[in-house]
């Protein structure tokens, strides 16, 4: 992980106003967001955006990868 990415995560964690936790992604109850919970967030966001197909977490992963690759990011 690059230093600027680590710093961004640390800023995010420090910026939380309520109930400190080590998890980056938390539910509304301030507990760890499960895989199924994250899937529901992505699915609901796709519906709200009016996408003509169902949105899946794997699609989001590839979309982020393409975005980063097109901007010169490498895996190392």
N, C-alpha and C positions, 0 to 999 in steps of 0.2 A: 504494500500500500504506500502511496506517495505521501510525503509529509503534509502537503496541503489538504489531502483527503482526511488524514488523521486529525488535523487541526479543525477542519469543518465539523467532524463528528464530535470532537471535544467541545466545540462552541455550542453545538446543538444540545448536548447533554447538560452543559452548564446553564444554558438559557431556559431550561424548564423551570416553571414557577412552582409547580406542585409535586409532591411525592417523588423524590429522587429515586432513580433506578438505573441499573447498568445497561438495560436494554435500550437499543436505538429505536425500535418500533414497539409501541405499547398500545394496548386496547384502551377504550374509554374508561375502563376500570383500573388503569395504571398497572396492568400486568403484561407479561410478555405476549406479543401478538403471535398466535399460532400460524402454521402454514395454511390451515383452512380459513382462519380469520383474514389473512392477507389475500387469499384467493377471493373471498367475498368482497373485500374492498375493491380489488381490481375489476371483478365482474360488475359490481354496482356502478363503478365509475364509467365503465363502458356503456352501460344502459343509460345512465344520465347524460352521457355525451351524445347519445343517439347513434351509436355505431351500428352499421347494418349487419354485423356479425357479433357473436359472443366474444368477449375479451377474456383472455387467459393469461396467467402469470408468465408462462413460457414465451408468449408473444411479446410481453413487456421486456423480458430479459433480452430477447433478440433485438428489439427496437433500440434499447439502450446500447447494446453492443454495436449495432450499425451506426448509431449516432456518434459514439466515441471513436470508432474506426475512421469514419468520414472526417473527423477532426484531428486525426493523426495520433490518437492514443495507441499505445502498444501494450502487450500483456506483461511486459517486464518492468 
